[in-house]
Amino acid sequence: MKKTLFILASIFLMTSSFAQEESAFQAGEWFRFEMSYSGFLKAGNATLTVKEDQIKGRPVYHVVGKGWTTGAIKWFFKVKDRYESYFDKQTLLPYRFIRNIDEGGHTKDIEIHFDQKNQKAYVHNKKYHEKSVIDTKPNVQDMVSMYYYLRNKIDIASLKVGDEIHTDMFFDEENYGFKLKYLGEEIISTKFGKVQTVKFRPYVMAGRVFKEEESLTLWVSKDKNKVPLRIKADLAVGSLRSDLEAFKGLKYPFNIVVNN
């Protein structure tokens, strides 16, 4: 399960198409996800919180993501992850990204400062006391800011089944290309009732964690909020599912088709 627990929450970062200027979120928004392993064993929780802040006088959103194991799993594989992103309130491009994780004893403590104008990432690996400067793609996102950037740009009405969305992300010390396929609409049962959703297939790297490139499926509410509701993953060993369990601070009404 290494690196999968919080990846499932943060993979909600990747839900979108292009167009639409109206913001889908606001400061004060908060999500909590519950994760289960192989359909029955509680695996952990994750949260995403949106705040307001400033970097060098520029107004930014400061998003904090946390992930941790719970229940029986934490006794043999303990996870405690923290991710932070500071991104521009207008362009939604990141200025600063923090990754501080402990996953079964595997630790990382990395801070990245982005120079979007000159397409550079200044990486400070605090664990090994190493600093580096790496070229980035234009308008590059980090793994947290990308969710909010793409979520803001989604135009549900223009999506057609089979459409693919491509974007660029910088993670740790590498540039990544990302592809997402739109699969259509579906009404799903959630803790809050039945909800109309749009369904996506993020492509991942097959191997040690995921069974194949098409191992992930995710569902997002078909409303102005684009709330991340569920994700399922086929892992190299077993499967993992993440469901939204609680939320507050949504900018728009949350549409429920049928109440529980």
MARMAR-763184 format. One line per 10 residues: number of its first residue (from 1); their letters; for each residue x, y, z of C-alpha. Coordinates in pm, whole numbers, plus 50000, padded with zeros to 5 digits. Example, Ala and Ser with C-alpha at 12.3 -4.5 7.8 and 13.67 -1.06 7.14 Angstrom:
BEGIN
1) as) 51230 49550 50780  51367 49894 50714;
! end
This chain:
BEGIN
1) mkktlfilas) 50000 50000 50000  50303 50223 49997  50229 50562 49842  49869 50467 49759  49678 50600 50060  49713 50972 50005  49760 50931 49629  49396 50827 49613  49281 51149 49775  49519 51365 49581;
11) iflmtssfaq) 49438 51194 49251  49109 51382 49274  49337 51663 49165  49286 51548 48809  48929 51606 48702  48869 51845 48415  48840 51989 48067  48889 52346 47946  48691 52674 47967  48481 52838 48243;
21) eesafqagew) 48607 53134 48442  48372 53105 48740  48553 52964 49042  48432 52624 49164  48568 52667 49519  48642 52920 49791  48843 52965 50108  48690 52765 50391  48616 52457 50180  48702 52128 50355;
31) frfemsysgf) 48677 51764 50250  48730 51443 50445  48774 51107 50270  48755 50756 50413  48951 50473 50250  48899 50099 50255  49122 49815 50138  48985 49526 49928  48627 49634 49994  48601 49569 50368;
41) lkagnatltv) 48908 49673 50569  48921 50037 50678  49252 50178 50558  49269 50546 50649  49148 50903 50611  49252 51210 50418  49149 51576 50430  49182 51878 50201  49146 52230 50345  49142 52562 50153;
51) kedqikgrpv) 49270 52877 50326  49378 53226 50216  49733 53358 50258  49998 53579 50096  50338 53515 49939  50553 53825 49885  50241 54041 49898  50052 53832 49643  49717 53684 49752  49723 53305 49733;
61) yhvvgkgwtt) 49518 53003 49824  49694 52781 50076  49570 52423 50056  49669 52164 50316  49623 51795 50245  49669 51531 50515  49654 51152 50495  49691 50887 50766  49621 50520 50824  49358 50402 51071;
71) gaikwffkvk) 49230 50078 51219  49420 49752 51195  49631 49860 50898  49819 50124 51098  49962 49853 51323  50166 49702 51039  50189 49992 50794  50164 50342 50940  50115 50643 50712  50128 51008 50812;
81) dryesyfdkq) 50143 51245 50514  50117 51623 50480  50104 51815 50154  50078 52193 50115  50041 52414 49810  50040 52793 49779  49897 52903 49444  49792 53233 49289  49426 53327 49344  49387 53449 48986;
91) tllpyrfirn) 49604 53220 48770  49595 52924 49014  49964 52861 48933  50171 52738 49229  50448 52936 49399  50534 52691 49676  50480 52321 49744  50561 52113 50053  50565 51734 50084  50634 51587 50429;
101) idegghtkdi) 50554 51218 50450  50615 50906 50656  50487 50591 50486  50585 50280 50677  50919 50436 50767  50981 50573 50418  51015 50947 50474  51045 51256 50255  51068 51624 50342  51071 51832 50025;
111) eihfdqknqk) 50995 52199 49961  50968 52344 49609  50953 52708 49502  50829 52774 49149  50948 53052 48921  50667 53040 48667  50805 53326 48457  51141 53157 48400  51005 52801 48416  51223 52685 48705;
121) ayvhnkkyhe) 51162 52473 49014  51390 52533 49314  51386 52203 49503  51506 52172 49863  51532 51810 49978  51553 51874 50351  51606 51510 50445  51935 51494 50254  52021 51866 50277  52026 51891 49896;
131) ksvidtkpnv) 51919 52178 49672  51866 52174 49297  51718 52386 49017  51517 52205 48750  51357 52330 48429  50977 52299 48421  50704 52310 48160  50511 52636 48103  50232 52692 48356  50331 52379 48546;
141) qdmvsmyyyl) 50120 52261 48840  50206 52075 49157  49999 51771 49258  49771 51973 49487  49727 52293 49286  49645 52090 48975  49323 51963 49128  49196 52316 49193  49324 52451 48863  49156 52181 48657;
151) rnkidiaslk) 48845 52172 48871  48802 52542 48802  48835 52491 48427  48595 52201 48385  48313 52257 48138  48086 51959 48191  47850 52056 47911  48127 52036 47649  48258 51692 47748  48208 51397 47515;
161) vgdeihtdmf) 48270 51034 47606  48627 50947 47513  48760 51303 47543  49113 51317 47684  49267 51595 47890  49646 51643 47898  49840 51861 48141  50182 51897 48307  50276 51849 48671  50601 51876 48867;
171) fdeenygfkl) 50641 51631 49155  50946 51588 49382  51222 51648 49124  51056 51545 48798  50820 51671 48529  50522 51448 48455  50275 51443 48170  49924 51346 48275  49629 51208 48077  49267 51182 48186;
181) kylgeeiist) 48980 51025 47987  48612 51118 48024  48390 50808 48061  48042 50962 48084  47775 51024 48350  47652 50800 48631  47424 50830 48935  47599 50679 49238  47489 50608 49595  47687 50806 49854;
191) kfgkvqtvkf) 47664 50874 50226  47465 51188 50138  47221 51022 49897  47218 50946 49526  47423 51198 49329  47457 51266 48955  47826 51241 48867  48072 51263 48581  48317 50974 48555  48686 50980 48462;
201) rpyvmagrvf) 48978 50745 48401  49316 50889 48511  49607 50706 48351  49877 50595 48595  50207 50415 48573  50159 50038 48591  50402 49842 48806  50475 49824 49177  50164 50012 49296  49899 49989 49024;
211) keeesltlwv) 49803 49682 48820  49785 49865 48487  49756 50213 48332  49377 50205 48357  49362 50098 48721  49187 50412 48848  48827 50530 48814  48690 50845 48975  48353 51014 49014  48292 51390 49050;
221) skdknkvplr) 47959 51562 49122  47789 51708 48817  47732 52055 48964  47922 52382 48995  48130 52250 49287  48273 51944 49103  48297 51766 49439  48529 51460 49437  48303 51180 49560  48469 50843 49496;
231) ikadlavgsl) 48774 50674 49353  48850 50307 49301  49195 50161 49234  49309 49814 49136  49645 49770 49306  49923 49524 49240  49792 49353 49554  49424 49403 49639  49219 49715 49574  49157 50050 49741;
241) rsdleafkgl) 48847 50266 49749  48809 50623 49872  48474 50793 49948  48390 51147 50053  48261 51123 50410  48220 51488 50512  48246 51837 50368  48183 52202 50448  48233 52544 50294  48114 52460 49940;
251) kypfnivvnn) 48064 52763 49721  47744 52633 49560  47455 52405 49662  47538 52035 49659  47289 51860 49431  47141 51532 49557  46909 51332 49330  46757 51120 49609  46817 51167 49983  46908 50868 50201;
! end
